[in-house]
C-alpha cells in the first residue's frame, strides 16, 4: 500500500474533562483554609480558646492557698501543687453530687423527648398531607420569636396549679415546650430535602408510613438529628434561668448549685473550680461523641 492511498484513521473524539467550578463557595472555602497563614491563625485562635479551659482544670487541682497566692500558670514550674484532693472532696459533697444527677435527669429526658417529637412532627409537616398543615407549621415558626422570659411567670402559675412547680418533671416539660419550635423547624426543613422519588419507591414496595419513617427517613436524617441533639443537650445542661425559677432545692441542677456555692462561701475555688470543670467536661464529651454526625449536619447542602 502506497503512502498516497493509506488512510489515516480520524482521532477519536473524546469529551474534554470537566473543569472544576472554582466559583463555588465550598471550593473557595477549601482553598482558603488550605492556606498556611490561615492555618497558623486558626492554631493561634484554638490556643486562645483552650487556654481558659486548661487554666480551669489546673486551678481545680490546686489548693485554695495556692490559688490565692499565685496564678495557675505557676504549675508549669511547680507541678507538685497538683492533686486530686479537690475532686475527692467534691464527690463527697452531697449537694454537688445530687445536683449533678439532677442535671442528668433533666438534660437526658428533655433531649430525648425533643428529638423524638420533633422528628415525628418534622416528617408529618414535610411529607404527610392533612388539613391546615401549612398554617400549623407557620404557627410553629412564629413561636420561634417568643422569648423564654415571656412564659416564665404564666407557666410557673400553671405548674403551681398542677403540682409540678419545683419538680424535675416541671423543668423537663418547660424545656421541651420551648425547645420544640426550633427542633421541628430544623428537622422539617432537612426531611423536606429527601428526594420524593425515594419515598414513592418505598410506598410502591408496600412500606407503611411508620416503616418509611423508621427505616428510611431517620437514617437519612441522622446528621440533622445528631446536630439537634447536641444543641438541645448543651442548652439544657448549661441552663440556669429556668432551673433557678422552676426547681426547688431537691431538684436544682449543677449550675444552680454552683451559683449557691458562690453566694454562700465566696471565692472557694476548691469547690467551684472542680465543679465547673465537671459541669464542662460532660457537654464536651457529648460533642466529641457525635462530632462526625454534627459536622455532616452543619455541612449538609453546602456542596450540590
Backbone as CSV, one residue per row, in Angstrom:
resi,resn,N_x,N_y,N_z,CA_x,CA_y,CA_z,C_x,C_y,C_z
1,UNK,0.861,-1.193,0.000,0.000,0.000,0.000,0.889,1.232,0.000
2,UNK,0.597,2.130,-0.891,1.401,3.338,-1.010,1.002,4.357,0.027
3,UNK,1.894,5.300,0.221,1.613,6.348,1.197,0.458,7.218,0.767
4,UNK,0.247,7.312,-0.597,-0.813,8.184,-1.082,-2.185,7.614,-0.808
5,UNK,-2.236,6.249,-0.897,-3.543,5.615,-0.697,-3.814,5.235,0.734
6,UNK,-2.837,5.368,1.605,-3.044,4.998,3.017,-4.006,5.980,3.663
7,UNK,-4.874,5.423,4.393,-5.860,6.249,5.106,-5.467,6.363,6.555
8,UNK,-5.546,7.524,7.003,-5.196,7.801,8.405,-6.478,7.848,9.207
9,UNK,-6.648,6.982,10.189,-7.899,6.996,10.966,-8.060,8.310,11.709
10,UNK,-9.274,8.748,11.706,-9.555,10.015,12.406,-9.395,9.827,13.900
11,UNK,-8.975,10.863,14.555,-8.804,10.789,16.001,-10.152,10.625,16.685
12,UNK,-10.129,9.761,17.658,-11.368,9.525,18.403,-11.726,10.770,19.204
13,UNK,-12.926,11.206,19.024,-13.378,12.397,19.726,-13.776,12.021,21.158
14,UNK,-12.995,12.447,22.082,-13.270,12.170,23.492,-13.719,13.452,24.178
15,UNK,-14.683,13.307,25.058,-15.133,14.518,25.750,-14.047,15.079,26.638
16,UNK,-13.929,16.347,26.634,-12.919,17.013,27.461,-13.280,16.865,28.920
17,UNK,-12.267,16.645,29.763,-12.567,16.511,31.189,-13.214,17.766,31.738
18,UNK,-14.162,17.504,32.575,-14.896,18.632,33.166,-13.983,19.435,34.074
19,UNK,-13.977,20.692,33.876,-13.170,21.563,34.722,-13.934,21.894,35.986
20,UNK,-13.269,21.870,37.119,-13.970,22.173,38.371,-14.469,23.608,38.391
21,UNK,-15.603,23.743,38.961,-16.190,25.069,39.098,-15.530,25.756,40.287
22,UNK,-14.717,26.764,39.964,-13.956,27.416,41.018,-14.743,28.496,41.745
23,UNK,-15.923,28.765,41.226,-16.684,29.821,41.855,-17.576,29.345,42.989
24,UNK,-17.620,28.029,43.251,-18.487,27.529,44.289,-17.976,27.941,45.667
25,UNK,-18.881,28.264,46.572,-18.431,28.689,47.915,-17.633,27.608,48.631
26,UNK,-18.054,26.328,48.492,-17.331,25.265,49.186,-15.899,25.144,48.681
27,UNK,-15.709,25.273,47.349,-14.359,25.192,46.806,-13.497,26.354,47.249
28,UNK,-14.054,27.565,47.215,-13.283,28.723,47.682,-12.926,28.594,49.153
29,UNK,-13.860,28.082,49.980,-13.568,27.914,51.399,-12.483,26.875,51.621
30,UNK,-12.508,25.795,50.833,-11.496,24.751,50.984,-10.108,25.279,50.624
31,UNK,-10.026,26.039,49.538,-8.721,26.597,49.158,-8.240,27.632,50.170
32,UNK,-9.182,28.408,50.720,-8.795,29.431,51.691,-8.273,28.801,52.969
33,UNK,-8.930,27.703,53.419,-8.477,27.040,54.634,-7.164,26.297,54.426
34,UNK,-6.851,25.974,53.174,-5.590,25.297,52.902,-4.386,26.217,52.921
35,UNK,-4.610,27.492,53.049,-3.512,28.448,53.116,-2.752,28.279,54.424
36,UNK,-1.427,28.262,54.339,-0.615,28.053,55.538,-0.776,29.157,56.561
37,UNK,-0.899,30.398,56.110,-1.075,31.514,57.031,-2.402,31.419,57.763
38,UNK,-3.435,31.004,57.039,-4.743,30.844,57.682,-4.706,29.733,58.714
39,UNK,-4.035,28.629,58.391,-3.930,27.531,59.347,-3.178,27.956,60.605
40,UNK,-2.132,28.744,60.437,-1.409,29.237,61.608,-2.297,30.138,62.458
41,UNK,-3.094,30.970,61.806,-4.023,31.833,62.535,-5.056,31.007,63.295
42,UNK,-5.579,29.952,62.664,-6.554,29.098,63.337,-5.937,28.374,64.531
43,UNK,-4.677,27.997,64.423,-3.998,27.367,65.563,-3.899,28.340,66.731
44,UNK,-3.572,29.601,66.434,-3.488,30.615,67.497,-4.848,30.828,68.147
45,UNK,-5.897,30.913,67.330,-7.242,31.081,67.875,-7.627,29.884,68.746
46,UNK,-7.275,28.681,68.312,-7.577,27.488,69.103,-6.866,27.519,70.453
47,UNK,-5.616,27.946,70.458,-4.883,28.047,71.719,-5.517,29.082,72.643
48,UNK,-5.995,30.176,72.076,-6.651,31.202,72.896,-7.917,30.645,73.540
49,UNK,-8.674,29.837,72.782,-9.903,29.261,73.325,-9.620,28.157,74.335
50,UNK,-8.540,27.404,74.146,-8.242,26.275,75.033,-7.579,26.738,76.322
51,UNK,-6.903,27.880,76.297,-6.181,28.338,77.490,-7.071,28.492,78.722
52,UNK,-8.249,29.117,78.653,-9.094,29.180,79.860,-9.503,27.812,80.377
53,UNK,-9.761,26.867,79.460,-10.111,25.515,79.893,-8.960,24.860,80.636
54,UNK,-7.739,25.022,80.108,-6.572,24.468,80.787,-6.354,25.144,82.140
55,UNK,-6.563,26.468,82.189,-6.415,27.168,83.465,-7.435,26.711,84.491
56,UNK,-8.684,26.466,84.053,-9.709,25.974,84.979,-9.355,24.594,85.503
57,UNK,-8.875,23.728,84.629,-8.516,22.375,85.058,-7.357,22.397,86.042
58,UNK,-6.334,23.191,85.755,-5.188,23.253,86.664,-5.575,23.913,87.988
59,UNK,-6.440,24.924,87.941,-6.891,25.550,89.184,-7.714,24.587,90.028
60,UNK,-8.456,23.696,89.368,-9.265,22.734,90.117,-8.419,21.699,90.845
61,UNK,-7.141,21.576,90.482,-6.250,20.610,91.125,-5.272,21.275,92.078
62,UNK,-5.488,22.556,92.389,-4.643,23.275,93.350,-5.447,23.600,94.596
63,UNK,-4.761,23.795,95.682,-5.425,24.142,96.934,-5.857,25.605,96.904
64,UNK,-6.719,25.968,97.840,-7.185,27.350,97.923,-6.033,28.306,98.210
65,UNK,-5.094,27.877,99.044,-3.941,28.715,99.362,-3.081,28.971,98.130
66,UNK,-2.852,27.925,97.327,-2.038,28.102,96.123,-2.735,29.009,95.112
67,UNK,-4.057,28.840,94.962,-4.789,29.695,94.026,-4.805,31.153,94.477
68,UNK,-4.798,31.377,95.787,-4.780,32.744,96.297,-3.402,33.374,96.190
69,UNK,-2.370,32.546,96.276,-1.004,33.079,96.300,-0.450,33.355,94.906
70,UNK,-0.842,32.559,93.912,-0.257,32.710,92.577,-1.245,32.229,91.530
71,UNK,-0.906,32.506,90.273,-1.748,32.086,89.160,-1.542,30.626,88.819
72,UNK,-2.471,30.095,88.022,-2.411,28.669,87.697,-1.200,28.316,86.855
73,UNK,-0.648,29.298,86.120,0.485,29.010,85.243,1.749,28.647,86.010
74,UNK,1.789,28.915,87.322,2.968,28.522,88.106,3.089,27.011,88.234
75,UNK,2.011,26.288,87.865,2.076,24.821,87.881,3.112,24.317,86.896
76,UNK,3.356,25.071,85.833,4.314,24.641,84.824,5.720,24.510,85.391
77,UNK,6.037,25.304,86.404,7.355,25.217,87.048,7.304,24.492,88.392
78,UNK,6.107,24.340,88.968,5.955,23.644,90.258,4.814,22.640,90.164
79,UNK,5.003,21.532,89.474,3.919,20.562,89.308,3.510,19.870,90.594
80,UNK,4.286,20.045,91.654,3.916,19.435,92.919,2.662,20.019,93.537
81,UNK,2.161,21.135,93.002,0.925,21.722,93.515,-0.314,20.914,93.143
82,UNK,-0.198,20.080,92.130,-1.367,19.380,91.607,-1.720,18.166,92.448
83,UNK,-3.000,17.988,92.675,-3.513,16.798,93.373,-4.999,16.674,93.068
84,UNK,-5.535,15.483,93.319,-6.958,15.218,93.090,-7.767,15.314,94.381
85,UNK,-7.219,15.983,95.386,-7.936,16.108,96.658,-9.235,16.909,96.494
86,UNK,-9.199,17.939,95.653,-10.413,18.740,95.462,-11.536,17.910,94.856
87,UNK,-11.202,17.019,93.932,-12.228,16.182,93.318,-12.749,15.147,94.317
88,UNK,-11.882,14.655,95.164,-12.340,13.732,96.206,-13.307,14.433,97.158
89,UNK,-12.973,15.662,97.525,-13.862,16.438,98.388,-15.173,16.758,97.679
90,UNK,-15.074,17.070,96.379,-16.276,17.406,95.609,-17.226,16.216,95.519
91,UNK,-16.684,15.041,95.249,-17.536,13.859,95.146,-18.132,13.469,96.491
92,UNK,-17.509,13.935,97.567,-18.076,13.683,98.889,-19.092,14.724,99.321
93,UNK,-19.280,15.770,98.499,-20.256,16.803,98.792,-21.622,16.338,98.284
94,UNK,-22.538,16.069,99.211,-23.849,15.518,98.843,-24.632,16.478,97.955
95,UNK,-24.512,17.783,98.207,-25.250,18.748,97.397,-24.776,18.775,95.956
96,UNK,-23.461,18.718,95.743,-22.912,18.755,94.394,-23.281,17.485,93.629
97,UNK,-23.096,16.322,94.249,-23.404,15.067,93.565,-24.892,14.960,93.235
98,UNK,-25.765,15.390,94.155,-27.197,15.363,93.877,-27.548,16.320,92.741
99,UNK,-26.915,17.492,92.732,-27.169,18.451,91.649,-26.685,17.913,90.311
100,UNK,-25.572,17.178,90.324,-25.078,16.588,89.072,-26.081,15.590,88.508
101,UNK,-26.604,14.715,89.360,-27.582,13.730,88.883,-28.897,14.407,88.508
102,UNK,-29.255,15.483,89.179,-30.439,16.234,88.763,-30.260,16.811,87.361
103,UNK,-29.052,17.277,87.076,-28.779,17.804,85.744,-28.920,16.716,84.685
104,UNK,-28.427,15.533,85.002,-28.576,14.407,84.072,-30.048,14.055,83.883
105,UNK,-30.804,14.021,84.981,-32.223,13.670,84.909,-33.049,14.728,84.194
106,UNK,-32.533,15.937,84.103,-33.223,16.991,83.354,-32.797,16.988,81.888
107,UNK,-31.510,16.870,81.633,-30.986,17.034,80.272,-31.311,15.847,79.377
108,UNK,-31.125,14.645,79.873,-31.317,13.460,79.021,-32.772,13.279,78.611
109,UNK,-33.756,13.285,79.543,-35.153,13.165,79.079,-35.595,14.318,78.181
110,UNK,-35.145,15.530,78.486,-35.522,16.664,77.646,-35.014,16.493,76.223
111,UNK,-33.742,16.137,76.082,-33.169,15.945,74.754,-33.865,14.816,74.010
112,UNK,-34.137,13.721,74.706,-34.798,12.586,74.064,-36.201,12.946,73.592
113,UNK,-36.979,13.607,74.449,-38.347,13.970,74.079,-38.368,14.967,72.925
114,UNK,-37.495,15.949,72.973,-37.468,16.952,71.904,-37.109,16.309,70.571
115,UNK,-36.101,15.447,70.556,-35.680,14.819,69.308,-36.771,13.909,68.759
116,UNK,-37.391,13.094,69.621,-38.417,12.150,69.155,-39.645,12.897,68.628
117,UNK,-40.150,13.836,69.412,-41.354,14.562,68.994,-41.072,15.405,67.754
118,UNK,-39.919,16.065,67.706,-39.598,16.900,66.550,-39.400,16.068,65.291
119,UNK,-38.822,14.876,65.418,-38.653,14.017,64.247,-39.997,13.573,63.686
120,UNK,-40.912,13.186,64.560,-42.249,12.796,64.101,-42.986,13.970,63.465
121,UNK,-42.945,15.122,64.140,-43.631,16.293,63.601,-42.967,16.791,62.324
122,UNK,-41.638,16.745,62.258,-40.945,17.187,61.058,-41.280,16.328,59.851
123,UNK,-41.394,15.023,60.056,-41.785,14.142,58.949,-43.222,14.421,58.518
124,UNK,-44.112,14.646,59.482,-45.505,14.931,59.145,-45.628,16.235,58.367
125,UNK,-44.936,17.271,58.808,-45.004,18.554,58.100,-44.355,18.482,56.722
126,UNK,-43.383,17.610,56.537,-42.660,17.556,55.273,-43.354,16.689,54.230
127,UNK,-43.939,15.551,54.643,-44.370,14.571,53.651,-45.789,14.050,53.833
128,UNK,-46.490,14.441,54.864,-47.863,13.990,55.039,-48.818,15.120,54.693
129,UNK,-49.912,14.768,54.048,-50.924,15.740,53.671,-52.074,15.678,54.678
130,UNK,-52.373,16.798,55.335,-53.510,16.881,56.244,-53.998,18.323,56.268
131,UNK,-55.272,18.541,56.580,-55.832,19.899,56.537,-55.121,20.848,57.500
132,UNK,-54.810,22.014,57.015,-54.180,23.043,57.831,-52.713,22.814,58.108
133,UNK,-52.056,21.985,57.310,-50.642,21.669,57.584,-49.768,22.913,57.493
134,UNK,-49.920,23.682,56.420,-49.055,24.852,56.224,-49.312,25.924,57.284
135,UNK,-50.569,26.133,57.644,-50.878,27.118,58.677,-50.344,26.682,60.040
136,UNK,-50.426,25.394,60.319,-49.914,24.899,61.598,-48.394,25.021,61.656
137,UNK,-47.725,24.739,60.544,-46.275,24.904,60.519,-45.892,26.371,60.639
138,UNK,-46.686,27.250,60.038,-46.436,28.681,60.189,-46.568,29.110,61.643
139,UNK,-47.503,28.518,62.376,-47.640,28.815,63.800,-46.424,28.342,64.581
140,UNK,-45.899,27.166,64.213,-44.689,26.665,64.873,-43.518,27.607,64.635
141,UNK,-43.381,28.092,63.396,-42.298,29.027,63.083,-42.478,30.336,63.854
142,UNK,-43.724,30.779,64.013,-43.976,32.020,64.750,-43.571,31.895,66.211
143,UNK,-43.652,30.695,66.767,-43.262,30.503,68.169,-41.756,30.685,68.385
144,UNK,-40.970,30.674,67.309,-39.529,30.865,67.448,-39.176,32.249,67.970
145,UNK,-40.025,33.228,67.719,-39.717,34.602,68.107,-40.198,34.918,69.521
146,UNK,-40.846,33.973,70.186,-41.332,34.215,71.541,-40.183,34.006,72.525
147,UNK,-39.747,35.013,73.235,-38.632,34.833,74.185,-39.063,34.003,75.379
148,UNK,-38.091,33.303,75.945,-38.400,32.415,77.061,-38.873,33.186,78.284
149,UNK,-38.434,34.433,78.436,-38.815,35.215,79.608,-40.310,35.508,79.641
150,UNK,-40.955,35.518,78.459,-42.383,35.828,78.418,-43.202,34.754,79.102
151,UNK,-42.771,33.509,79.006,-43.561,32.422,79.549,-43.199,31.993,80.946
152,UNK,-42.237,32.628,81.579,-41.792,32.165,82.895,-42.906,32.257,83.940
153,UNK,-43.475,33.432,84.106,-44.488,33.620,85.152,-45.795,32.879,84.850
154,UNK,-46.351,32.959,83.615,-47.576,32.188,83.356,-47.396,30.686,83.532
155,UNK,-46.286,30.155,83.061,-46.055,28.712,83.201,-45.804,28.349,84.660
156,UNK,-45.136,29.217,85.413,-44.936,28.955,86.839,-46.269,28.888,87.578
157,UNK,-47.184,29.780,87.227,-48.515,29.741,87.838,-49.253,28.471,87.458
158,UNK,-49.157,28.062,86.197,-49.811,26.833,85.747,-49.220,25.614,86.424
159,UNK,-47.898,25.563,86.524,-47.258,24.430,87.191,-47.615,24.379,88.670
160,UNK,-47.804,25.548,89.295,-48.232,25.557,90.690,-49.608,24.955,90.864
161,UNK,-50.499,25.209,89.920,-51.833,24.621,89.990,-51.822,23.123,89.713
162,UNK,-50.885,22.669,88.874,-50.802,21.253,88.536,-49.913,20.466,89.486
163,UNK,-49.255,21.124,90.413,-48.364,20.435,91.337,-47.016,20.072,90.744
164,UNK,-46.617,20.731,89.660,-45.335,20.459,89.007,-44.258,21.481,89.352
165,UNK,-44.640,22.553,90.024,-43.653,23.600,90.321,-42.637,23.079,91.341
166,UNK,-41.343,23.308,91.041,-40.280,22.877,91.929,-39.828,21.454,91.714
167,UNK,-40.348,20.764,90.704,-40.004,19.368,90.457,-39.195,19.229,89.175
168,UNK,-38.505,18.111,89.043,-37.751,17.837,87.827,-38.664,17.683,86.613
169,UNK,-39.804,16.953,86.710,-40.696,16.894,85.536,-41.169,18.266,85.067
170,UNK,-41.380,19.200,85.984,-41.775,20.532,85.580,-40.698,21.229,84.764
171,UNK,-39.444,21.110,85.188,-38.333,21.711,84.434,-38.204,21.052,83.062
172,UNK,-38.361,19.718,83.024,-38.261,18.999,81.752,-39.352,19.452,80.791
173,UNK,-40.591,19.561,81.268,-41.692,19.977,80.402,-41.484,21.388,79.864
174,UNK,-40.968,22.277,80.688,-40.726,23.641,80.214,-39.680,23.638,79.108
175,UNK,-38.590,22.912,79.299,-37.548,22.869,78.275,-38.054,22.206,77.000
176,UNK,-38.864,21.179,77.130,-39.399,20.513,75.943,-40.300,21.463,75.156
177,UNK,-41.172,22.181,75.869,-42.103,23.088,75.196,-41.373,24.189,74.444
178,UNK,-40.312,24.741,75.038,-39.610,25.841,74.378,-38.520,25.362,73.430
179,UNK,-38.195,24.086,73.463,-37.219,23.566,72.504,-37.837,23.007,71.244
180,UNK,-39.133,22.693,71.277,-39.766,22.055,70.125,-39.895,22.947,68.893
181,UNK,-40.244,24.230,68.999,-40.384,25.019,67.758,-39.135,25.004,66.879
182,UNK,-37.990,25.265,67.458,-36.759,25.236,66.653,-36.466,23.833,66.154
183,UNK,-36.702,22.821,66.995,-36.410,21.450,66.598,-37.290,21.008,65.430
184,UNK,-38.576,21.315,65.502,-39.489,20.956,64.407,-39.109,21.698,63.132
185,UNK,-38.794,22.975,63.256,-38.391,23.767,62.091,-37.139,23.188,61.439
186,UNK,-36.156,22.803,62.238,-34.902,22.282,61.705,-35.108,20.951,60.997
187,UNK,-35.782,20.003,61.657,-35.930,18.676,61.080,-36.899,18.673,59.905
188,UNK,-37.918,19.503,59.963,-38.848,19.561,58.820,-38.120,20.012,57.572
189,UNK,-37.299,21.046,57.673,-36.575,21.535,56.506,-35.562,20.513,56.006
190,UNK,-34.962,19.760,56.912,-33.997,18.743,56.487,-34.706,17.570,55.816
191,UNK,-35.815,17.102,56.409,-36.551,15.988,55.822,-37.149,16.365,54.470
192,UNK,-37.503,17.631,54.279,-38.089,18.059,53.014,-37.101,17.966,51.859
193,UNK,-35.793,17.893,52.146,-34.786,17.783,51.107,-34.596,16.353,50.631
194,UNK,-35.230,15.378,51.270,-35.134,13.994,50.823,-35.847,13.863,49.478
195,UNK,-35.252,13.205,48.486,-35.911,13.081,47.178,-37.269,12.391,47.289
196,UNK,-38.249,12.968,46.636,-39.592,12.401,46.655,-39.612,11.010,46.018
197,UNK,-38.769,10.799,45.000,-38.753,9.507,44.333,-38.387,8.382,45.275
198,UNK,-37.523,8.673,46.252,-37.128,7.657,47.208,-38.312,7.223,48.072
199,UNK,-39.094,8.191,48.520,-40.258,7.861,49.339,-41.338,7.167,48.510
200,UNK,-41.543,7.615,47.272,-42.544,6.983,46.425,-42.174,5.543,46.125
201,UNK,-40.889,5.284,45.916,-40.463,3.908,45.665,-40.717,3.029,46.886
202,UNK,-40.491,3.576,48.075,-40.759,2.806,49.295,-42.251,2.531,49.456
203,UNK,-43.086,3.496,49.099,-44.536,3.279,49.191,-45.006,2.250,48.164
204,UNK,-44.432,2.287,46.975,-44.807,1.300,45.948,-44.402,-0.107,46.346
205,UNK,-43.358,-0.231,47.138,-42.939,-1.543,47.630,-43.775,-2.031,48.807
206,UNK,-44.778,-1.249,49.182,-45.667,-1.668,50.257,-45.268,-1.183,51.633
207,UNK,-44.358,-0.261,51.725,-43.926,0.229,53.026,-44.939,1.180,53.636
208,UNK,-45.242,0.989,54.901,-46.138,1.889,55.609,-45.407,3.176,55.969
209,UNK,-46.188,4.181,56.380,-45.567,5.457,56.742,-44.620,5.293,57.926
210,UNK,-45.016,4.465,58.884,-44.145,4.252,60.046,-42.857,3.548,59.639
211,UNK,-42.966,2.572,58.739,-41.771,1.856,58.293,-40.869,2.772,57.474
212,UNK,-41.468,3.604,56.634,-40.671,4.557,55.858,-39.960,5.540,56.790
213,UNK,-40.670,5.967,57.829,-40.073,6.926,58.762,-38.909,6.307,59.521
214,UNK,-39.080,5.093,60.021,-38.043,4.484,60.851,-36.889,3.896,60.049
215,UNK,-37.183,3.332,58.861,-36.148,2.650,58.089,-35.496,3.515,57.027
216,UNK,-36.145,4.604,56.643,-35.605,5.428,55.563,-35.301,6.851,56.009
217,UNK,-36.288,7.521,56.583,-36.137,8.936,56.901,-35.150,9.139,58.053
218,UNK,-35.274,8.351,59.105,-34.381,8.532,60.253,-32.911,8.271,59.901
219,UNK,-32.570,7.185,59.181,-31.151,7.025,58.804,-30.639,8.150,57.921
220,UNK,-31.467,8.614,56.972,-31.020,9.709,56.107,-30.864,11.007,56.900
221,UNK,-31.758,11.226,57.870,-31.716,12.453,58.655,-30.841,12.383,59.889
222,UNK,-29.992,11.377,59.984,-29.149,11.223,61.173,-28.248,12.427,61.442
223,UNK,-27.631,13.041,60.427,-26.803,14.229,60.732,-27.587,15.361,61.367
224,UNK,-28.779,15.664,60.843,-29.582,16.741,61.424,-30.062,16.384,62.816
225,UNK,-30.428,15.131,63.022,-30.884,14.694,64.350,-29.752,14.789,65.363
226,UNK,-28.550,14.376,64.955,-27.401,14.473,65.861,-27.079,15.924,66.190
227,UNK,-27.148,16.806,65.207,-26.903,18.227,65.465,-27.931,18.795,66.435
228,UNK,-29.198,18.437,66.219,-30.250,18.898,67.122,-30.033,18.369,68.534
229,UNK,-29.670,17.098,68.665,-29.460,16.518,69.986,-28.319,17.224,70.722
230,UNK,-27.250,17.552,70.010,-26.120,18.237,70.644,-26.540,19.629,71.102
231,UNK,-27.198,20.386,70.229,-27.623,21.740,70.601,-28.579,21.702,71.794
232,UNK,-29.560,20.815,71.745,-30.549,20.763,72.812,-29.910,20.348,74.133
233,UNK,-29.024,19.381,74.093,-28.360,18.941,75.318,-27.522,20.061,75.918
234,UNK,-26.795,20.787,75.088,-25.965,21.886,75.592,-26.824,22.988,76.187
235,UNK,-27.937,23.321,75.534,-28.808,24.377,76.051,-29.355,24.011,77.424
236,UNK,-29.824,22.786,77.567,-30.446,22.381,78.828,-29.385,22.178,79.906
237,UNK,-28.264,21.575,79.565,-27.225,21.315,80.554,-26.676,22.622,81.132
238,UNK,-26.507,23.627,80.310,-25.930,24.890,80.761,-26.967,25.899,81.241
239,UNK,-28.246,25.526,81.237,-29.287,26.472,81.629,-29.259,26.719,83.140
240,UNK,-29.493,27.963,83.503,-29.641,28.300,84.912,-30.917,29.094,85.175
241,UNK,-31.384,29.865,84.189,-32.543,30.725,84.394,-33.803,29.915,84.702
242,UNK,-34.107,28.938,83.861,-35.313,28.128,84.052,-35.210,27.309,85.334
243,UNK,-34.073,26.689,85.563,-33.910,25.873,86.767,-33.946,26.723,88.030
244,UNK,-33.434,27.943,87.952,-33.433,28.820,89.113,-34.851,29.170,89.539
245,UNK,-35.773,29.222,88.582,-37.148,29.589,88.891,-38.033,28.376,89.163
246,UNK,-37.859,27.287,88.402,-38.794,26.171,88.453,-38.333,25.009,89.331
247,UNK,-37.086,24.976,89.756,-36.575,23.853,90.541,-36.345,24.284,91.983
248,UNK,-36.795,23.452,92.928,-36.521,23.737,94.334,-35.172,23.154,94.722
249,UNK,-34.863,23.161,96.010,-33.541,22.729,96.475,-33.258,21.262,96.194
250,UNK,-34.300,20.429,96.122,-34.093,18.998,95.874,-34.006,18.664,94.397
251,UNK,-34.337,19.596,93.513,-34.344,19.336,92.071,-33.422,20.261,91.304
252,UNK,-32.649,21.101,91.968,-31.831,22.078,91.258,-30.634,21.410,90.589
253,UNK,-30.289,21.850,89.374,-29.151,21.256,88.655,-27.822,21.819,89.138
254,UNK,-26.764,21.416,88.441,-25.413,21.773,88.864,-25.149,23.269,88.719
255,UNK,-25.694,23.907,87.715,-25.465,25.342,87.538,-26.013,26.145,88.715
256,UNK,-27.196,25.787,89.183,-27.791,26.496,90.314,-27.038,26.185,91.597
257,UNK,-26.604,24.942,91.749,-25.854,24.572,92.950,-24.525,25.317,93.025
258,UNK,-23.832,25.430,91.905,-22.574,26.184,91.898,-22.822,27.660,92.182
259,UNK,-23.911,28.209,91.673,-24.237,29.601,91.964,-24.522,29.796,93.445
260,UNK,-25.194,28.841,94.071,-25.450,28.951,95.501,-24.169,28.804,96.309
261,UNK,-23.218,28.019,95.812,-21.928,27.893,96.491,-21.184,29.222,96.473
262,UNK,-21.274,29.950,95.372,-20.633,31.266,95.305,-21.282,32.220,96.304
263,UNK,-22.596,32.171,96.398,-23.301,33.077,97.301,-22.996,32.775,98.766
264,UNK,-22.810,31.518,99.103,-22.621,31.140,100.489,-21.176,31.265,100.949
265,UNK,-20.239,30.862,100.084,-18.857,30.750,100.542,-17.890,31.697,99.848
266,UNK,-18.366,32.492,98.931,-17.470,33.419,98.257,-16.556,32.713,97.283
267,UNK,-15.274,33.047,97.325,-14.317,32.514,96.352,-13.705,31.215,96.843
268,UNK,-14.516,30.181,97.053,-13.991,28.874,97.459,-13.644,28.080,96.209
269,UNK,-12.455,28.329,95.679,-12.031,27.716,94.430,-11.873,26.215,94.541
270,UNK,-11.666,25.681,95.740,-11.517,24.237,95.870,-12.813,23.494,95.561
271,UNK,-13.950,24.184,95.606,-15.242,23.589,95.240,-15.699,24.074,93.875
272,UNK,-15.543,25.367,93.621,-16.066,25.940,92.388,-15.295,25.476,91.152
273,UNK,-13.979,25.421,91.220,-13.191,25.057,90.041,-13.441,23.608,89.620
274,UNK,-13.339,22.623,90.516,-13.652,21.253,90.072,-15.111,21.077,89.694
275,UNK,-16.029,21.786,90.368,-17.438,21.695,89.987,-17.691,22.261,88.606
276,UNK,-17.072,23.401,88.302,-17.229,23.994,86.972,-16.613,23.112,85.899
277,UNK,-15.461,22.514,86.191,-14.843,21.630,85.200,-15.674,20.374,84.998
278,UNK,-16.268,19.849,86.062,-17.152,18.690,85.933,-18.381,19.036,85.100
279,UNK,-18.909,20.254,85.297,-20.045,20.693,84.506,-19.669,20.920,83.054
280,UNK,-18.407,21.213,82.785,-17.955,21.497,81.430,-17.588,20.245,80.657
281,UNK,-17.015,19.273,81.333,-16.451,18.131,80.623,-17.523,17.232,80.031
282,UNK,-18.696,17.171,80.643,-19.758,16.308,80.116,-20.260,16.804,78.755
283,UNK,-20.616,18.094,78.580,-21.007,18.538,77.233,-19.900,18.376,76.200
284,UNK,-18.649,18.567,76.612,-17.540,18.384,75.672,-17.469,16.933,75.220
285,UNK,-17.647,16.001,76.151,-17.627,14.582,75.791,-18.785,14.228,74.866
286,UNK,-19.958,14.790,75.119,-21.117,14.542,74.244,-20.859,15.089,72.849
287,UNK,-20.259,16.270,72.773,-19.976,16.863,71.458,-19.015,15.992,70.660
288,UNK,-17.930,15.543,71.284,-16.967,14.731,70.554,-17.528,13.360,70.203
289,UNK,-18.469,12.860,70.990,-19.082,11.574,70.677,-19.914,11.650,69.401
290,UNK,-20.551,12.812,69.158,-21.395,12.981,67.976,-20.771,13.960,66.980
291,UNK,-19.468,14.156,67.054,-18.831,15.175,66.234,-18.982,14.892,64.746
292,UNK,-18.802,13.636,64.337,-18.863,13.309,62.919,-20.240,13.614,62.346
293,UNK,-21.301,13.216,63.055,-22.648,13.490,62.580,-22.957,14.985,62.639
294,UNK,-22.405,15.661,63.645,-22.649,17.098,63.762,-22.066,17.845,62.577
295,UNK,-20.850,17.510,62.183,-20.210,18.169,61.047,-20.982,17.882,59.773
296,UNK,-21.468,16.642,59.603,-22.273,16.330,58.427,-23.550,17.147,58.394
297,UNK,-24.159,17.336,59.555,-25.384,18.124,59.592,-25.147,19.583,59.292
298,UNK,-24.035,20.131,59.777,-23.731,21.542,59.521,-23.386,21.772,58.056
299,UNK,-22.655,20.819,57.449,-22.204,20.974,56.065,-23.206,20.479,55.056
300,UNK,-24.339,19.944,55.514,-25.331,19.407,54.566,-25.827,20.519,53.654
301,UNK,-25.793,20.254,52.390,-26.276,21.225,51.414,-25.236,22.230,50.971
302,UNK,-24.036,22.198,51.542,-23.016,23.169,51.118,-22.449,22.831,49.749
303,UNK,-22.428,21.536,49.390,-21.922,21.111,48.090,-23.027,20.333,47.410
304,UNK,-23.437,20.738,46.267,-24.501,20.088,45.497,-23.929,19.559,44.198
